[in-house]
């Protein structure tokens, strides 16, 4: 099975404040790059245990050059760089069997969502699709659904996991932390989140194989409001 992984950063293990995901804070940012890459590897391990054979990871945060290729699971391939036509979903297509969103965050306006925003946080307040608010999870899941690819796993804080399930249904979600306020989180150690993500990824792909998780389809005509 071929698996597409879109990896943001705000939802990664250990991330709690803006300094953790900004290149201007080299030490903290470097530490979080390693933790993000470890989250991705956990998803790859879990999916591989359920029959995943090919993995394409697209870097989906900021300049989209965050993931450490030297620490990435050898079974994965990485799309890196910011000039991407499909941005956070570069490389997605009908040849994939499933998609996973790793280290995602809640949409702009989510109460107490950790580092929540939608696309451009200081510019975009809300995106609506056919009248319904969409964050990056919804936008990217709809794009995957356009190609017939089901999103089966979302990892991040409790707020994005709730957002994903409210929109996409009973998919698998790995809550690696609890968001207390926009810049406050209750965190789990990497050993714990790795086990959690790996287990949920395995279960997610098993549920795709059984036909339990379906692609997210937006009925047309589609109206987008920004």
Backbone torsions as a table, in degrees:
resi	resn	phi	psi	omega
1	UNK	NA	143.8	-177.1
2	UNK	-104.0	125.6	-172.8
3	UNK	-120.0	131.5	176.1
4	UNK	-101.8	130.9	179.5
5	UNK	-122.8	119.1	173.3
6	UNK	-100.9	121.3	-173.3
7	UNK	-118.1	109.6	172.2
8	UNK	-85.9	-156.7	-177.4
9	UNK	-138.4	-31.2	-175.4
10	UNK	-59.8	-28.8	-179.0
11	UNK	-90.5	6.8	-177.1
12	UNK	-70.1	156.9	173.9
13	UNK	-51.6	130.7	175.0
14	UNK	89.3	-18.5	-176.9
15	UNK	-76.4	131.2	178.4
16	UNK	-137.3	-27.5	-175.7
17	UNK	-134.2	167.2	-177.1
18	UNK	-59.6	-33.7	-180.0
19	UNK	-60.3	-26.1	-179.2
20	UNK	-69.5	-22.3	-174.5
21	UNK	-120.1	18.5	-178.2
22	UNK	-116.6	133.7	179.0
23	UNK	-65.2	-18.1	-180.0
24	UNK	-70.1	-13.6	178.2
25	UNK	-117.3	77.7	-165.4
26	UNK	-56.3	-44.4	-175.3
27	UNK	-66.0	-51.1	-178.9
28	UNK	-66.9	-41.1	179.0
29	UNK	-62.2	-42.7	179.3
30	UNK	-62.0	-38.9	178.3
31	UNK	-65.0	-40.9	-178.6
32	UNK	-72.7	-27.2	174.5
33	UNK	-61.4	-40.7	178.7
34	UNK	-66.5	-40.5	179.8
35	UNK	-68.6	-38.0	175.5
36	UNK	-60.8	-47.4	-179.7
37	UNK	-61.4	-36.8	177.7
38	UNK	-66.0	-37.7	176.0
39	UNK	-61.3	-43.4	178.9
40	UNK	-61.9	-44.8	179.8
41	UNK	-60.7	-36.6	177.8
42	UNK	-63.9	-40.6	177.7
43	UNK	-65.1	-39.8	178.3
44	UNK	-63.8	-44.9	179.9
45	UNK	-59.9	-45.2	-179.4
46	UNK	-64.7	-44.9	179.8
47	UNK	-65.4	-38.2	178.6
48	UNK	-63.2	-37.1	179.1
49	UNK	-65.8	-22.1	179.8
50	UNK	-99.1	6.8	176.7
51	UNK	112.7	4.0	175.5
52	UNK	-68.2	134.9	-176.8
53	UNK	-121.5	-24.8	178.9
54	UNK	-131.0	138.8	-176.9
55	UNK	-136.2	120.7	173.6
56	UNK	-111.2	120.2	179.4
57	UNK	-105.9	129.3	173.9
58	UNK	-113.2	129.3	178.7
59	UNK	-73.2	123.6	-168.5
60	UNK	-123.0	20.2	-178.7
61	UNK	-121.4	130.5	172.3
62	UNK	55.7	-119.3	178.2
63	UNK	-73.9	-6.0	177.7
64	UNK	62.0	38.1	175.7
65	UNK	-135.5	50.8	-173.0
66	UNK	-105.0	-33.6	-173.6
67	UNK	-71.8	136.3	-178.2
68	UNK	-86.9	104.8	-176.8
69	UNK	-61.8	-31.8	-178.2
70	UNK	-71.2	-14.9	178.8
71	UNK	-111.9	1.3	-177.5
72	UNK	-76.7	142.0	176.8
73	UNK	-49.9	132.9	-173.9
74	UNK	-64.1	-16.4	178.8
75	UNK	-81.0	-10.8	-176.0
76	UNK	-97.5	156.5	171.3
77	UNK	-120.6	143.1	-171.8
78	UNK	-115.9	133.0	169.9
79	UNK	-103.9	116.7	-174.6
80	UNK	-127.4	147.3	179.7
81	UNK	120.4	149.1	-169.5
82	UNK	-91.3	-15.3	-177.1
83	UNK	-89.3	68.8	-174.9
84	UNK	-111.4	131.6	-179.6
85	UNK	-62.9	-39.5	-178.9
86	UNK	-104.2	15.9	173.8
87	UNK	49.8	-115.0	-175.1
88	UNK	-70.5	-9.0	-177.7
89	UNK	-119.4	22.3	-179.6
90	UNK	-57.5	126.1	179.1
91	UNK	102.6	-12.9	-179.6
92	UNK	-65.3	146.7	179.6
93	UNK	-169.7	174.7	-175.4
94	UNK	-68.4	-8.8	-179.7
95	UNK	-82.7	-3.4	178.4
96	UNK	-90.3	146.6	178.6
97	UNK	-92.3	-24.9	-177.2
98	UNK	-160.2	157.7	175.6
99	UNK	-128.0	146.5	177.0
100	UNK	-130.8	138.2	178.2
101	UNK	-109.5	112.9	-176.0
102	UNK	-106.3	136.5	175.1
103	UNK	64.0	38.4	179.8
104	UNK	-84.6	167.7	-178.9
105	UNK	-131.2	163.8	-179.8
106	UNK	-73.4	162.1	-178.5
107	UNK	-73.0	160.6	175.3
108	UNK	-54.3	137.6	178.5
109	UNK	92.6	-7.2	178.6
110	UNK	-71.0	124.8	-178.6
111	UNK	-62.4	122.8	177.6
112	UNK	63.2	17.5	176.0
113	UNK	-69.4	130.0	-176.1
114	UNK	-67.5	120.1	178.5
115	UNK	50.3	35.6	-175.0
116	UNK	-69.9	142.8	175.0
117	UNK	-169.3	172.7	174.3
118	UNK	-129.1	109.6	179.1
119	UNK	62.4	-87.5	-179.5
120	UNK	-110.4	100.3	-169.5
121	UNK	-58.7	-36.2	-178.0
122	UNK	-89.2	-2.6	-175.8
123	UNK	-117.0	-41.6	-175.1
124	UNK	-103.8	119.4	176.5
125	UNK	-87.9	-40.1	-176.9
126	UNK	-155.6	142.2	170.7
127	UNK	-117.8	129.6	177.3
128	UNK	-119.0	137.6	175.7
129	UNK	-119.2	114.8	-175.1
130	UNK	51.9	39.8	175.7
131	UNK	86.6	-5.8	-177.1
132	UNK	-105.4	132.2	178.5
133	UNK	-62.7	131.7	176.9
134	UNK	-121.4	135.4	166.5
135	UNK	-97.1	-165.1	-180.0
136	UNK	-64.7	-31.7	176.6
137	UNK	-60.6	-48.3	-178.9
138	UNK	-67.4	-43.7	179.9
139	UNK	-59.7	-47.7	-176.0
140	UNK	-74.0	-32.5	176.3
141	UNK	-67.6	-36.6	177.7
142	UNK	-66.0	-38.5	177.4
143	UNK	-65.7	-43.4	176.2
144	UNK	-60.7	-42.3	179.5
145	UNK	-63.3	-31.8	176.0
146	UNK	-57.8	-34.0	179.1
147	UNK	-93.2	5.5	179.1
148	UNK	78.3	22.3	-176.9
149	UNK	-105.7	122.6	179.4
150	UNK	-81.4	136.6	170.3
151	UNK	-84.9	118.9	-172.9
152	UNK	-110.1	-14.4	-176.8
153	UNK	-146.1	136.2	169.9
154	UNK	-128.7	133.3	175.2
155	UNK	-119.7	147.7	-179.0
156	UNK	156.5	-151.3	178.8
157	UNK	-81.2	175.3	-177.6
158	UNK	-63.6	-28.3	-177.4
159	UNK	-71.8	-42.6	178.9
160	UNK	-71.1	-32.8	177.2
161	UNK	-65.0	-40.3	176.7
162	UNK	-65.8	-42.8	178.0
163	UNK	-58.8	-43.5	-178.9
164	UNK	-63.7	-44.6	-178.9
165	UNK	-69.7	-36.4	177.6
166	UNK	-61.7	-36.3	-175.9
167	UNK	-90.4	-43.3	-170.7
168	UNK	-99.2	-9.1	-178.2
169	UNK	94.4	-159.3	-172.7
170	UNK	-82.0	66.5	174.5
171	UNK	-88.0	174.8	175.9
172	UNK	-82.3	142.3	178.9
173	UNK	-141.1	137.4	178.8
174	UNK	-114.2	106.0	-179.3
175	UNK	-85.5	97.6	-177.8
176	UNK	-82.6	-7.0	179.2
177	UNK	-166.8	161.8	175.7
178	UNK	-108.4	124.4	177.9
179	UNK	-80.8	120.7	178.5
180	UNK	-93.1	-42.2	174.2
181	UNK	-146.3	-177.8	-176.7
182	UNK	-62.8	-27.9	-178.7
183	UNK	-124.4	27.0	178.8
184	UNK	-138.9	131.2	179.1
185	UNK	-142.6	149.0	169.1
186	UNK	-93.5	116.1	-169.3
187	UNK	-102.7	154.2	173.4
188	UNK	-107.7	148.1	177.8
189	UNK	-64.3	153.2	-178.6
190	UNK	-56.0	-36.6	179.6
191	UNK	-62.1	-35.0	-179.5
192	UNK	-74.9	-45.7	-178.8
193	UNK	-66.9	-34.4	178.5
194	UNK	-61.4	-45.1	178.7
195	UNK	-64.4	-41.0	179.8
196	UNK	-63.1	-50.7	-178.0
197	UNK	-63.6	-44.0	-180.0
198	UNK	-59.3	-45.1	-179.5
199	UNK	-65.5	-42.2	-179.6
200	UNK	-69.9	-35.5	178.1
201	UNK	-65.1	-41.4	177.7
202	UNK	-62.0	-47.5	179.3
203	UNK	-63.0	-38.6	-178.7
204	UNK	-60.9	-47.0	-178.0
205	UNK	-70.8	-33.6	174.8
206	UNK	-60.7	-39.1	-179.7
207	UNK	-72.5	-30.2	172.9
208	UNK	-66.4	-45.0	-179.9
209	UNK	-60.0	-34.9	-179.2
210	UNK	-81.4	-7.0	-179.6
211	UNK	85.5	8.0	-176.6
212	UNK	-74.8	-34.7	179.3
213	UNK	-104.3	125.2	-175.2
214	UNK	-110.5	162.3	174.7
215	UNK	-62.6	147.5	176.0
216	UNK	-86.3	115.0	-176.2
217	UNK	-111.4	131.8	174.2
218	UNK	-99.1	117.7	-178.1
219	UNK	-68.3	140.8	178.3
220	UNK	-89.2	165.1	-3.5
221	UNK	-69.7	150.8	-175.7
222	UNK	-103.4	128.8	175.8
223	UNK	-115.0	123.5	179.4
224	UNK	-109.0	128.7	176.0
225	UNK	-120.1	135.4	178.6
226	UNK	-125.4	NA	NA
